[in-house]
Each structure stands twice: as structure tokens, then as C-alpha cells.
Amino acid sequence: KYGNKRCSGKLFAKYAAKKYGKWIKNNEIEAIVPVPMYKQKMKRRGYNQAEVFATELGKLLGIPVSRDIIRRERDTVAMKQLRGAKRKKNLLNAFKVPENIVQFRKVLVVDDIYTTGTTIDEVSKALKGGGITEIYSLCICIGRM
């Protein structure tokens, strides 16, 4: 994530496809949605690690990746710096689904790390508000508080 190790996304996607590919197919996932980064943060880092993972997973499973279905509307503090309720407040209303863009019923949201679930919860809330009925998630790893 911080060391420009984009090749790791391919490695993790290969493992995820092997381990969870059947589960993803059985749930009839129509699109893979990477958790978006804020525009300026994306420019600084040069890439979105969740998007790299999503792109590779989509290629392996033959599922389209939807990068534009949701966007991060505001910059937020890095979650690793926060605890508990501050995590939820940090991401409150940070994600938006553009009007009339939702064309999927079932999506798989992917991110790099899952610690408290706040990011997945907030992204899912925005997607549900945009008309998606079933949201599944897959993260590369689990963090500890």
C-alpha cells in the first residue's frame, strides 16, 4: 500500500480467486467495487490498492470492475490513526453514489484491510442508498485494534 507494491495485488487476487471464486460465482456477483480513495490522496500515492486487487480479481473471475459506481466525497484521516467511535465519525457521509448510475443488484466490495468494518459499513450504506440490494465484501487482511 505505502511501498508502491502493486504486484502484491495480483498475488492476493490469485489467492482470493482460488479460495473464494466459487463462493463469489455462487452468489451471482455482477460487479466488483473497490473502496474508492479521495482524489488528492490518489494523486499523491499514484494508485488505489483496493482497485489493483479488484482489477486482478475481476480478470481472473470474468467479473466487471465498477470504479465509478461510488466515490469518496471528502478526505478523511487515515483509519489506522483512529479508534472506536472516531472511526465511524471519520467516514460518516464520506461516500456517495452518483445519481442514476446503479445498474447492478449484487456487488462485491473489496478493500485492502478490515479492522472494525467501518469502511465497509459506510460504503455499503451508500450503495444501498443507490439501489443495490445485495452487498458482499472481501478484504485482503484483517487488522487489529
ZADREN-184179 format. One record per residue (C-alpha): residue in one letter; x, y, z. Coordinates in steps of 0.1 Angstrom, whole numbers, plus 5000, padded with zeros to 4 digits. Example, Ala and Ser with C-alpha at 12.3 -4.5 7.8 and 13.67 -1.06 7.14 Angstrom:
2
resn/c1/c2/c3
a/5123/4955/5078
s/5137/4989/5071
END
This chain:
145
resn/c1/c2/c3
k/5000/5000/5000
y/5027/5025/5010
g/5056/5010/4992
n/5042/5010/4956
k/5040/4972/4957
r/5013/4969/4930
c/5024/4934/4922
s/5010/4923/4956
g/4975/4930/4943
k/4980/4903/4917
l/4993/4878/4942
f/4964/4884/4966
a/4938/4883/4938
k/4952/4850/4926
y/4948/4836/4961
a/4913/4851/4966
a/4901/4837/4933
k/4913/4802/4942
k/4899/4804/4978
y/4867/4824/4972
g/4860/4822/4935
k/4833/4795/4938
w/4816/4814/4966
i/4817/4847/4945
k/4802/4829/4915
n/4775/4811/4936
n/4764/4845/4950
e/4760/4857/4914
i/4781/4888/4919
e/4775/4912/4890
a/4804/4936/4897
i/4834/4941/4919
v/4836/4975/4936
p/4869/4987/4950
v/4867/5011/4980
p/4875/5045/4965
m/4902/5068/4975
y/4899/5106/4978
k/4911/5123/4946
q/4941/5141/4961
k/4952/5111/4980
m/4951/5090/4949
k/4972/5116/4931
r/4998/5115/4959
r/5000/5077/4961
g/4996/5071/4924
y/4973/5042/4927
n/4944/5027/4947
q/4955/4993/4963
a/4919/4982/4965
e/4914/4989/4928
v/4945/4970/4918
f/4932/4940/4938
a/4897/4944/4923
t/4910/4946/4887
e/4931/4915/4890
l/4903/4896/4908
g/4878/4907/4881
k/4901/4894/4853
l/4906/4861/4870
l/4868/4856/4876
g/4855/4873/4845
i/4835/4898/4865
p/4835/4935/4856
v/4850/4960/4880
s/4829/4991/4886
r/4852/5020/4896
d/4827/5048/4891
i/4797/5034/4910
i/4808/5051/4942
r/4832/5079/4950
r/4848/5093/4981
e/4835/5128/4985
r/4859/5141/5011
d/4893/5135/5025
t/4894/5115/5058
v/4920/5108/5084
a/4938/5075/5079
m/4918/5049/5098
k/4950/5035/5114
q/4952/5067/5134
l/4918/5064/5150
r/4900/5042/5175
g/4863/5033/5181
a/4837/5059/5176
k/4861/5082/5159
r/4865/5058/5130
k/4827/5059/5123
k/4826/5097/5126
n/4856/5100/5103
l/4838/5082/5074
l/4803/5095/5081
n/4788/5105/5047
a/4823/5102/5031
f/4809/5081/5002
k/4784/5089/4975
v/4767/5071/4947
p/4762/5093/4917
e/4725/5097/4905
n/4712/5071/4880
i/4744/5052/4877
v/4735/5020/4896
q/4729/4991/4872
f/4737/4962/4894
r/4718/4943/4921
k/4746/4923/4936
v/4782/4936/4941
l/4813/4926/4959
v/4831/4955/4977
v/4868/4949/4981
d/4893/4967/5003
d/4929/4960/5015
i/4923/4958/5052
y/4894/4952/5075
t/4897/4963/5111
t/4864/4974/5126
g/4843/4972/5095
t/4835/5009/5094
t/4847/5015/5059
i/4827/4985/5045
d/4797/4996/5065
e/4798/5032/5051
v/4804/5021/5016
s/4776/4996/5018
k/4752/5022/5033
a/4759/5045/5003
l/4755/5016/4978
k/4722/5005/4994
g/4710/5041/4992
g/4719/5040/4955
g/4697/5009/4948
i/4720/4979/4952
t/4702/4952/4970
e/4729/4927/4979
i/4764/4937/4990
y/4792/4913/4998
s/4827/4922/5009
l/4862/4907/5007
c/4893/4922/5022
i/4929/4912/5018
c/4936/4911/5055
i/4922/4918/5090
g/4938/4944/5112
r/4938/4946/5150
m/4928/4975/5172
END
